[in-house]
Amino acid sequence: MLHPLIYLSALSLLAGAAAQEIITDFSVLNISSCPFTFYGQEYEQIYVNISSEFFTICFNGFYNPETRQDCIVGPQLSAQRSVSFIIVSYSSYVDEYVHQKLPTIKTPLECYLILSWADFSDEFVSSVMYKPGTVVNSNTGTCLNCPLNTTCTVTGPTVIDFHGQVNSIQDRCAYSLLSDPSVPNFQVLANFQERRRKDVSFLDSVTLTVDGSGVLIHLEQGGVVKLDDSVMTLNSSAQLVHGVELSKNQSGVTANISLPNYTTLVFFDGYTAQITFKGPGEPSLVSGLCGNSSRSLSELRISNYSVSGCEVLYNDTADSTIDCTMETERCNLLKEAPFTACNSLVDPQPYITACTDTLCKYPAVDGLDCQFLEAYARACSLLNNNTMEDWWSTIDCSPPQAFCQDRICSAHEFCGDNTDGGTRCFCRALFADKYSSTGALGDPAVCSKNSASLDLVGCLLEDRNIDYSALHLKNQTCRGQMDELTHMVTFSFNSTNTCGAVVKANNSQIIYENTIMKQSSSSEVISRKNQVYIDFSCFYIQPDIKSVSFRIKDSSVIQNIKSGPWDYTLTMKSYTDAARRKAVDSSTEVLLDQRIWVEIKTDGLDGRVIAVVTDSCWATNEPSPNSTLRYDLIKNSCPNPADQTVRVQGNGLGTSNYFSFNMFQFSGHSGDVYLHCKVQLCVKQNNNCVPDCVIPLRSRRSARPPKYEHEAAALITMTWTN
């Protein structure tokens, strides 16, 4: 039973009270100055019982196991432990915290009661802590800053919080380990990932946020520390980074964070993180998996730092090689020497639970059979410097040191024990799963117009005992290149260097074939290494040249012109040759940039008297010659100087002339092209009808222009369609 105004903790805050109290094995404590109501019953006294078997706090009489009472029953207290209590007046911080965690309470908080016990052997215990039987005058002194020292351990998939409660993480998300509402930008996060099995997650890294700058400090495997994405160089001397003291030695990385009311020490050795809380604060008032355990795991999951889909759970085949009975016996070593020296300070049961739950499901590799024992030993060391010297030698473990120190694995890898006694990067189970079903060692070939490449996965090659540096394409000089960050090995060739690729043609396809193979010595008679032959190919469809082509709607355009005394026929006709013998008809395809000759010819005019002058020709994308979109071919009887493909011949010499240009289309328009030409009649007598296109346009305009019979001018249009 817990009332919101009752806190059980390792904190002692003694304030002035009205009367002298005696703390004995059986004590009745007067709380009339701060009574509380529980289920309609108001309590003004609490009954404390300290025995050799248990420690109890009751609200309606001393503890009697034979009767039903409202009691809190705690563990046995050692001879070095003592009990005290305090009634504290209103605190806005606690008031806010209580209403936040228990929203059903609507009334304001007037006071609260703290019951505490502590160990005299703890270096942080204040002198105001007393043993049972001691007479205490509460007016003789106060303890407003009685320090506390407690540790939260995160190892494997398990979080053992400040109060010894155990949480197990099943997914691969990021979770809040520690945060404080009074320090908005402070947070310690744990990132979980799978390793060799898809159904068991492990602590993979720790992330710290400490100020409002948005900078993240990542503590990763191998003793790697990153400031955002930049790897830092650390040693045993503390380096201050954004208010965090960072240091590194052979055992791991330590981050020391000083906050207004307490100090947090974060230690990470690559597999286990331990957060030590030191100061006058109260761990139950901080949030996260290490602090207040009343929140659900889903509430403490931090989506901003988690990958999409991390909450999806997977099943995996049970490992038949695991002997759960044997692993349980090993985990129970925490109740035997030399660990018994710490059992009174740190309860071994949460560590035993974490150990057995993990090792009965996951193989005892990568130092896992020693990991939980080492985490317990370090928790003891952090609390009272009890190192239980050489504990590892009695249980066949290595001396404590950071696992995979200075070995950097990629995001899809983790560091583990190799069969040769060293360590290497292994593929994570979910990543490897997409290749294992087909036995592939990498991704499909990537083909582009002039090159091909194939990526092999470095950790999959190592699983097969394949040395990537011994692999090559058919041309032995073409070897794979390993990416330092992803550990992917890339083999590639291109049209300049085919690396021995065989090129084949198959109907409309061009096929490039190559092979990744292992270099072997000509002197080798036998080999105990895997032989590697990975064929890959790329094929391309031989390109079809898709050209835009035009067809003329009518083989020729004929108009009859009658105006005053003038009566003649005007014809526009196009050809594909300069001799103008190959006329363009409706079945002729004309391609872009193909040269076209257009002849303008008249019938019914006397060539001795009259000359035909093509005054202008232009193209539009619409039938109307006045369309906004216009392109000039002939201007002022001369080729448009902006288009060097236009040539005009015979203009003004007789009753016909012609011009040529390279076929085009309007940019962004795939429709028809309409060619319009304006024709003038020029009387030869006393008149030069031939345009002088050599004279610059400005001078040409100032020169005397030819005299045209304007009433006989004609406009003719030819349509090209595509």
BAVO-526645 format. One record per residue: x, y, z of N, C-alpha, C in turn. Coordinates in steps of 0.05 Angstrom, whole numbers, plus 5000, padded with zeros to 4 digits. Each point is the difference from the previous one (the first is absolute). Example, Ala and Ser with C-alpha at 12.3 -4.5 7.8 and 13.67 -1.06 7.14 Angstrom:
% residues 2
526448865156498250245000501850245000;499350214986501650245001498550225014;
This chain:
% residues 722
501749765000498350245000501850255000;499450184982501550254999498050234998;500450205017498450244998501750214985;498950174984501650194985501750185017;499450035026501650185017502049845016;500449754994502049835014502149924980;502550055006502349934983501849825016;500749774990502049825011502550044983;502250065012502450054984502549985018;502350044988502550005015500850295006;498150185000500650285006499250075028;501650155014499350095027500050305000;497750125005499750295003498650055027;501450075020498850045026499650305005;497550075006499450285005498950035028;499850245009499150045028497249905005;499649865023497449905008499450125028;497649965009499250135025500949865025;500549744998500649855024502249804995;501149915023502249805000498949734992;501449854982499149734992502149805007;499249755007501949795005499649794978;502249934985499949804979501049745012;498249805003500749745011499349784981;500349755009499249784982497050014995;498550105019497150044996499550295006;499450164979499750295004497350094988;498750175016497650134990500750294994;499750084975500850274991497550174997;500250245012497850184999500050174975;498049974983499850154975497650185000;499150085024497550165002500350274986;502550104998500350254986499749984970;500049754991499649954971498449744996;497649995010498449764998499149954971;499349764994499149954973497649805001;498450014979497649834999500449794978;499449755008500349784981497549835002;498549984977497549854999498150095023;499850275004498250115019501050005029;502349885005501149995027502350205002;499850175020502250205005501949885020;502650024993502249895017501650235012;500649995026501750195013502449885013;500349734997502349855011500849794980;502649935000500949774985501749835020;500049744995501249805018502349874985;502450045011502549904988501049765016;500549784986501049765013502649924987;502249995015502649914989500849745014;500149784985500649755012502349874985;500849765008502249864987499149884973;497450014995498949874976499050204979;498950235010498950184982499850285012;499350194983499550285008497250074990;498250085019497350064992499150285008;498250104984498750265007497049954997;498550035022497149955000498550255008;497450014994498450245004497749955020;499649755009497949955019500949785020;502450055012501049815019502649874991;501549885019502549874992499449764983;502049934985499749784980499549735014;498049864990499349735010499449834975;501849814993499549854976497549835001;498749975023497649845002497550154994;500250274999497650164996500350174975;497850104991500050184976500450285010;502150134990500650285007500850154975;500050275003501150174979502950055007;501849854987502950015006501750004975;502450095003502149984980502149835012;500749774988502049825011502550014983;502250085013502550034986502049785007;502450014988502049795005501350035028;501449805008501550015025502150214998;500350165022502150205001502449895013;502450074989502549905013500450155026;502049915015500650125026501050294996;500950064976501150274996497950194989;497449914999498050174988498350145022;498950234993498350155019497750114985;498050095016497550114989499550275011;499050184983499250275009497650084984;498750225008497750104986499950305002;498550134981499850295000497350074989;498950225011497550124990500950274988;499550034974500950244986497650164991;500250265002497750174991500050014970;498250174990499450014971502650044983;500149854978502250034980498750014973;500450224985498750034974501049784981;502549925002501149804982498749735004;499849925026498749745006497150024994;498750225005497250034994499549964970;501650134984499849974971500549714991;501949875012500749734993497749805007;498950035024497949825009497550034982;499250254994497750044983500549914971;502550014991500649904974499849704998;501049865021500049714999497349885009;498550155016497449905010497950214994;499150024975498250214993497249985013;499449775012497449975013499950175026;502350075010500150175024499650294992;497950135009499450274992500750215021;500149925025500550195021502950085002;500650245009502850085002501549855022;502649984997501749865020500750205022;499649935025500650175023502649925013;500649745001502449915013500549714991;502349895005500549734994502049885020;499949735001501549855020502049824985;502550015009502149834989501049815022;499949744994501249805018502549904986;502249985014502549924986501649825018;501749844987502049845014502650014985;502249985013502650024987502049835015;502449964988502149845010502250185011;500949965025502150165012502649974985;500449774986502549954987500250174974;497750104990500050164976501350275005;501950084983501550245005498250254998;497649974989498350234997498050045022;500049825020498050025021500650235019;498050155006500450245018500049915029;501150175017500249935029497350025013;497950094987497450015012498549744999;501249794988498849744999500549855027;497949885012500349885026499149715000;501149845018499249725003497649995019;498549774998497849975018500950025030;498350135016500650045028501250275006;500950144979501250265005497950215004;500450185020498250225006500750234981;498150104985500550214981498450255008;501350225002498650255003500050144973;497750014988499950094972500750304997;500150155023500850284998503050045000;501549785004502950035003501450044973;498749944978501450034974498249914978;500750074976498649924976501949894980;499049854981501649894978498550074974;500850224988498750084975501449904975;502449905003501549904976501349735006;498549825011501149745006500449854974;502549934992500649894974499049714997;499849924975499149744993501849894978;500449745000501749874980498749744992;499049994975498749774990500549964970;499749764990500849944973497849854985;499750074975498349874981501749854980;499449754994501649844982498349924976;501250044976498749924975502049814986;499249744998501749814988498449794985;500949924976498349834984497450134993;497849875003497450124995498750115025;501550015023498850055026500950275011;498050135013500550245016499449945029;502050035017499649975029500150285012;497750115009499950285007501150065027;499950255008501150095026498849855023;497649894997498649875022500149694998;501649904981500349724997497949864984;498150164988498049884983501249944972;498949794987501149904975498050054978;501050114978498550034975501549874977;498649864983501349874977499050124974;501950094983499350124975499949794978;497849984986499649794980500550104972;499850264995500350114973502750124995;500350164979502550124992499850304998;498750125020499550295000501950145021;499750275000501450165020498250065023;501049995024498450045024501450215018;498450145015501050195020500849855025;502650035007500949885025499750195023;500650264995500050205021499450274989;498150135012499450284993498950145025;500150265000499150155024498450234991;497450025009498350224992501150275008;501750015020501250265009502450084983;501049814984502350064981499049914972;498650184986498649924976501749874978;502550094997501649904978501749765007;499849905024501649775009498549744995;501449814986498849744996502249804993;499749765011501849784993498349794986;500849924976498449824984501649744996;498549784998501249744994498949914973;501849914982499249914974500449694999;497949864993500149715000500049894971;501449784996500249884973500249695004;499349864979500349715001502949934992;500949755007502649914992499749744983;500749775013500049754985497149894997;498150085017497349914998498150234995;497849954986498150214994498250065024;499749815019498150035021501250105027;502550065000501350105025501550264993;499450215015501350264996502150055021;502050154994502150075019500550305000;501050105022500850285001502350034980;499650204982502050044978501650255004;498850215010501450255004498450185019;501350215010498850195019500250284988;497950155001500050274989499450205023;501550225001499750215020499150264987;498050135012499450274993500150165025;501450225000500550145026499450304999;499850124977499450284999498150064976;499450254996498150074979501250034973;502649924996501350044975499149794979;498849795009499249794982502249804993;502450045012502249824995499649745015;500649784987499749735012502749885004;500449875023502449865007499349704999;501349854982499449724997502349835012;499449825018501949815010499449734987;501949914984499549764983501949775007;499649784986501749775004502950074992;501949855012502850044993501250255013;498650125020501150245012499850244982;498349994980499650224981498150215012;500950255000498350225009499750204977;497550074994499550184978498650255010;500850234990498650255004498450044975;497349955001498449974976501249784983;501150064977501149794982503050005000;501350175016502950025000501249835022;501949834994501349835020502050165016;499949985026501750155018502449835008;502250135007502449875010500250065030;499849785016499950035029502249845013;500750075025501949845016499150015029;501749925018499249995028499750285013;501050204987499650285011497350104991;498450105019497350094994500050244980;498349994981499750214980497250115002;499650265004497450125004498850064973;497749884995498650044974497150065006;499250254994497250095005499149935029;501850065019499349965028500349715010;500949824983500449725008503049935000;500949895023502849915001500249724989;501549984978500349744986502849905004;500349745006502649875002499749714991;502349884994500049734989502649865009;499649745009502349835006499449724990;501749815008499749734989497449865008;498750115021497549875009497550114987;500250254989497750114987500050315000;497750114994499750304999498350095023;500850235012498550115022499250294993;497450065005499050274996499050105027;501150225010499250115026498450264995;497550005009498250224995499250135027;500750255004499350145025497550164995;497949945015497550144997499550165026;498050175000499650185024499849855026;498649775002499549875025501549745004;501349904979501449755003501949964977;501649795002501949934979499349734988;500149984974499449744987502649914986;500849755006502349884988499149784981;500650024974499249804981502549854991;500049745004502349834992499049804979;501649964978499249824979502449854989;499949745001502349844991499549874973;497950084986499349884974497749815002;499549885023497849815004498350075024;501150125020498650075025500350295006;497850135007500050285009499150015029;501450165016499250035028500050305006;497750085011499450285006500050035030;501850155011500150055029498950275006;498250005020498650255008501150085027;501350235002501250095025499050285007;499150045024499250265009497549995017;499050235008497750025019497349974986;500049944974497549964986498749745007;497749944988498649755005499549874973;501149764995499849874974497149954991;498249975019497249954992498750254988;501350235003498950254989501150054972;501949834990500950034972498649794983;499850064974498549824982502049824985;498849814986501649814984500149735012;501049814985500149725009501749975025;501950175005501649985024498750135024;498350194996498850155022497349905007;497950164994497349935007499049784982;499449775011499249774983497049984996;498550205008497149994998499050034971;501750114982499250054973500549744983;498449964980500249764983502350034981;500949774989502250014981499350164975;497649994991499250154976500250305005;499450085025500250295006502950095001;501949825006502850075002501549954974;498749894980501249974974500350274986;502350064990500550264988500149974969;497850074988499749954971501950174983;500750245010501850184985502849884996;500849825018502649884998499949704992;497649914992499649724992499649984970;500949774989499549964971497149914996;499050054977497349924993499749705002;497949915013499449715002501549865022;501450155017501649885021498349845020;497550075002498349875021498949734991;500549934974499049744990501649775013;498649805010501349785014500249764980;502249855003500549774982500349745016;499449784988500549745011502549884988;501349825014502349864990500049725010;501349824986500149725008501549975026;498949845018501349955026502749874996;501950085017502849894998500149755018;500249774987499949755015502649945015;502150164994502649965014500150125028;498050175006500050145026499149825022;501649975021499349855024499150205022;497450045002499050215018500749945029;500049745008500749935028502850085006;501849954982502850065004500450315001;498650144983500350294999498850125026;497849895010498950105025501949965023;501349775001502049965021502350204998;500850074976502150204998499050275009;497650074993499050265008499750025031;499449785013499849995029502650025014;502250014986502650045012500150275015;498150184992499950275013499249975030;499049775008499449965029502249855014;502249964986502349865012502450185001;502149925016502450165001501450004973;501250224993500550245016497850204999;497849954986497950204996498450055026;500049815019498550035024501050245016;502450094995501150245014498350244993;498549994979498550244991497049955002;499149765007497249944999498350175019;501250095022498550175019499750294990;501750074981499950284989498450014974;500449804982498649994975498649734998;497450014997498449754999500849854974;500949755002500949864976497649894983;497649985012497849874987499350134973;499850274997499450114974502149924979;502549995008502149924981499849714992;499249835020499649714994497749974981;497850155004497749984983500750094971;501550224998500850094974501849804986;501849885015501949814990498649754989;498349885016498649754992498150044978;498550235000498050054979501450024973;502450115000501550044975501449754991;501549875018501649774992498449754996;497549995008498349774994498850034972;500550234987498950044973502150074979;502350105010502150094982502649865007;501549914980502549855006502050165016;501649875016501950135018502650054984;499850194981502250084983500650305004;502250094989500750285002500250105028;501049825018500450075028497450025016;497849914989497450045014499949845026;501449775003499849855025501450145023;501750214993501350155021498850285003;498450084980499150284998498350085024;498149835008498250085022501549995027;501949815003501649995024501850245003;501150094977501750245000498450255006;497550014990498350235005499450025030;499549775013499550005029502450095015;502449904993502450075014500650304997;499550114976500550284996498050175016;497549915002498050155015500950035029;501249785011501050015027502350205002;501849994980502350185000499250294999;497950064984499150274997498850115026;498849825016498650095024501850035024;502049825003501750035024502849914995;500950014975502849934993500749725008;498049835003500649715005500449864974;502549964992500649894974499949695000;499749885023500149705001502349904983;502450085008502449964984500349724989;500649994974500549754986497549824999;497650115002497649834999499949834975;501150114978499849874974501649744999;502250005015501849764999498749755011;498050035018498849775013497749884983;499150154979497849914984500649994970;502649994994500949974972499050234982;500450245009499550244984502550164996;500150174980502350184996499850245018;502250135005499950255016498250214986;498650165014498250204988501450184981;499050034976501050194981497950054979;500250224986498150074980500049794978;497649914992499849794980500550134972;501649864984500650094972501050295000;501950065018501150275002501150094973;499150234991501050144976499349854974;498249815001499149874975497350134993;499950114976497650144991498449834980;497649945007498249844982498050194988;498849924977498050164986497349975014;498050154990497449995013498749734998;500649844979498749744997501849785013;502050085016501849805012500150055030;501149805014500750025029502649865004;501450065021502649885006499649765018;501349784993499849755016502649844998;500049785015502449825001500249844974;502549994990500549844976501149735009;499949804983500949735007503049995005;501550194991502949995004500850135026;498150085017500650125025500050305000;499950124977499850294998497150094997;499650244990497350114996499850094971;497550024990499550114974497150104999;499450124977497250104996498349794987;497749945013498149804990497550154989;498749874981497550114989497849975021;498450205003497649985018498049814986;498549865017498349794991497950094979;498750235005498050094981501250084973;502450125002501350084975500849764984;501249805013500949754987497749844989;497750025012497749834993499250034971;500250254989499150044973501949874979;502449925009501949874982500049705004;499549915025500349725007498049824985;497650104993498049844987500949914972;501750164987500949934973503049925000;501350025023502949945001501750214987;498850234995501550224987502150125019;502150114988502150145016499850304996;498150094985499850294995497550074984;500050244990497750114986500249944970;497850014985500149974971501750204987;501049934976501750194985498550254993;501450225000498950264992501150074973;498250024980500850044973499250294991;501950134988499550264988500849994971;499950224986500450004971502849914992;502050085015502849944993501549855021;498749905021501449885022498349805015;501249835016498649815017501549975026;498649955022501249965026498449805016;501549885019498749805018501150045028;498250025020500850035028499849745015;502149925014499949775018500250105028;498749855019499950095028502449895015;501550185012502549925013499649795022;498050045017499649815022499049734991;498649994977499249744989502449854989;501850154987502549874990501649895024;500150145022501549905023498649765012;497449994999498549775010500949754984;500650034974500949784983503049975000;501450155017502949995001501250074973;498950214987501050094974501450275004;502550024992501550245002499450174975;498750235004499250164977502450094983;502350045013502350114986501249804980;499149745002501049804981498149974977;497850154999498149974978500650204978;499349924976500450184977498149924978;499850174979498549934976501749834981;499049954976501549834982502850114995;500150264998502650144999500950035029;502249875008500949995028500750285012;500450194982500750275011497550145010;497649904993497550135008499049875026;500550135023499449895026497850175014;498949885021497950135014501050225019;498450215003500750225018498050005023;501149995025498349995024499550285010;497450075004499350255012500650005030;501450205010500949995028497750035019;497750124992497850035018498049774999;499349914976498049794997501149724999;502749984994501349744996498849844977;498850144981499149884975502450004981;500249774984502249974982498950034971;501050194985498950064974502049924977;498949844981501549934976498650144977;501650124981498750154979501849994975;498750054977501450034975498450194982;501350114979498650184983500949964971;499050164982500749964972502950064994;501250175017502950064996501749765010;499349895022501549775011497949785007;499849814983497949805003500949785020;502550015010500949815020499549714991;500349954974499749734990497249914994;498150195001497249934995499749904972;498349804997499349894973497550144991;500150114975497850154989498749824979;497349965002498549844982497650154989;499349934976497650124988497949794996;497650055009497849814998497550154990;499649984974497850144987500250305007;498150105015500050285007501550075025;501349805013501450055025503049994997;501450175016502949985003500549915028;501549785004500549895026502950015008;500550115025502750015011500149795022;501949824999500349795020502750015013;500149985027502549995014499749825024;502249945013500049815023501850115022;499049985025501750055023501149745009;502649985002501249755007502350045019;501049795012502150015020502749944986;501950165007502749964989501249755013;501149824985501349775011502849984990;501749905016502849974993500449764982;501650034979500549784981501449775014;501350055023501549795014498249845019;497450095004498349865018498949754987;500549775014499049744991497249965011;499750075026497349985013499450275012;497450045008499150245013497949935020;500150135023498049965021498250255003;500350184981498450245000497749974981;497850145005497749994981500850114973;499349864979500550104973497750194993;500750234988498050204995499750054970;497649964990499450074972497250135000;500050264997497450145000499750134972;498349884984499550114973497950225002;500450214986498050214998500150124972;497750114992499850104973498150244999;500450164980498250224994499249984971;497550054994499250014972498650264994;500450094976498850254991498549954974;497850134996498649994975501450184980;500749894977501350164980498250244993;501150235001498350244998498750034973;497450055001498550084976500350304997;500850094976500350294996497250114994;498950125019497350114997500250294991;499550054974500250274990497350114994;499850265004497550134993500050044969;497949914987499850024971497550164993;500250134977497850164990499149894973;497550024994498949944974498550254990;500250054975498650234989497149924995;498250175007497149934996499349994970;501150184985499550004971502750024986;500249844978502650004986500750274989;498050164993500650274992497550175006;500550265003497950195006499750184976;497650024989499550164976497950215006;500550254993498150215003499750154974;497550084994499550174976499650295010;501750184989499950275009498750174978;497950145006498750194982499750275015;501350204989499850265012500550214979;497850154993500250214979500949864974;502250104988500849894974501649745004;500549935025501749765005498449755004;500849794985498749745002502149794996;500849875022502249804998499649795021;501549784996499849785019502749985016;499849975026502349995018500149725013;502449884997500449735010502349995020;499649865023502249965019500449695002;502549914996500549724999502749955014;500349775014502449955014501449744990;502749995004501649784990502049925021;501149774997502149905018502750014988;500350114975502650024988500450274987;502550084997500650274989499250034971;500049774985499250014972497050034997;498649965022497050035001498749794981;501049755002498849794984498449815018;500749995026498649825019498050165016;497750014989497950165013499049865026;499350165019498949905025497049964996;499149755006497149964999499049915028;497649925002498849945026501149755013;501549834984501249765012502950045007;501150234995502850065005500450085029;501849875014500750085028502350194999;499750235012502150205002500850025029;502649965006501049995027500950285009;500250035026501150245011502850054990;500650244993502750094990500649904972;498049874987500449924972499650254983;501650024978499950244983497649974980;498550214998497750014982500250244981;499449954975499950214980497150074993;499350255001497250094994500150184975;498549924980499950164975497450154999;500250264993497650174995500050074970;497949924987499850024971497450124991;500050164978497650124990499549914971;497549994992499249964973498150224992;500350104974498250214990501350275001;502750025006501450265001502150004978;500650234989502050034980502750055014;501849804999502550035014501850214989;499450114975501750214990499350275013;497650015011499050265012499949985030;499249775010499349985029502049805013;500850075024501749825017498449955026;500349755010498749925025502150035023;499250155020501850045023498649885025;501449815013499049905026500850205021;498150155009500550225019500649895028;498549805009500449905027498849725002;501349845017498949735007500449965030;498049895012500149955029498349765007;500649895024498649765009498450075026;497749875003498450035024499149725009;499149985025498949745009497049994998;498850204988497150004995499550084971;497749944990499450064971500250304994;499350175019500050284994502850114996;500550154979502650124996500750225021;497950085014500450215021500349885028;500549755001500349875026502250135017;499750005026502050135018502749864998;500049735000502549854998500950004970;502350114994500850044972503049974998;500949884978502849974995500550084971;501850204996500550124973502249844986;499549934975502149884983501150214980;498150154987500850224982498850265009;501650205002499150275008501050204980;498250184991500850214981501449884976;499049774991500949864976502749875003;501149995024502649885005499849805023;501949815000500049805022500350135027;498649895020500250105027502849945010;501650215006502849955009500249845025;497849985016500149845024499949704995;499349924976499949724993501949954977;502349885006502149964980499349774981;497849865004499349784981498450104976;499050255001498350114979501650104976;499349904976501250104975497850074981;500250234986498150104980501350024973;498849894980501250004973497950084979;500950174981498350094977497950205008;500350125023497950185009500150264983;497850074986499850244984501249984973;500849764990501149974974498049924979;497949855007498149904981497349955013;498549824988497349955011500049785020;502449915009500149805021502650045016;500149905024502450005017499749785021;502149955014499849795021501950075023;499449885022501750035024500249735014;502049985018500349755014500650065030;499449805017500550025029500149725012;500949985024499949755015497549985016;498749774998497449965013500250035030;497950115012499950055029497249965011;499850015026497450025013500250205023;497750105008500050205022500549865027;501850115015500749895026497649985018;499649775012497849965018497349964986;500149994973497649954984500549784980;498249805001500449774983498050004977;498550224996497950014980501150074973;498250094983500650064972501750264998;501350024977501550244993498950124974;499350255001498750134977502050204988;500649964975502050174986498550204982;500350265006498750214985502050164984;499350074975501850164984498450234986;501150245001498850234986501650064975;498550014978501350044974499250274987;502050144989499550254986500749974971;498650164982500750024972501550264995;502149984985501750234995500350044970;499450254989500350064972502950064994;501249854981502850024995500950264987;498350124983500850234986500750235019;502450104996501150225017499949935030;500349755007499749935029501849755005;501650015020501749775009498449845020;499149774991498249835017501649815018;502649974996501649815016500850135027;499249895022500750115026503149985004;501150225011502950005006500349915029;500349745004500249895027502850025012;501950104983502750045011500250265015;498350204993500050255014498849965027;501250125021498849985027497150105000;498549885018497150065000499450295003;501550155016499450295004500650154975;502249944986500750144975498049924979;499149745000498249914981497350155001;499250065024497550155004500250294990;502450115002500450284991500350014969;500849774988500250004971497350004987;500050064973497450014986498949724997;497649955011498949734999498849944973;499749744993498649944974497150095001;499050054976497250084998498349764995;498149945019498349764998497250084991;498749814987497250034993498449885024;499550175019498949915026497349874997;498450094980497449874998500249714990;502349924990500349734991501549825020;500650115025501449845020498249765008;501449785009498649765007501249885025;498349865016500949855023499349714996;502049835004499649714996501049855024;498649785008500749865025500249704994;502049875011500449714998500149885028;498649785004499849885027501649745002;501749985021501549765006498949885026;499549755000498849875024501949785009;499949955027501649785011498449825019;
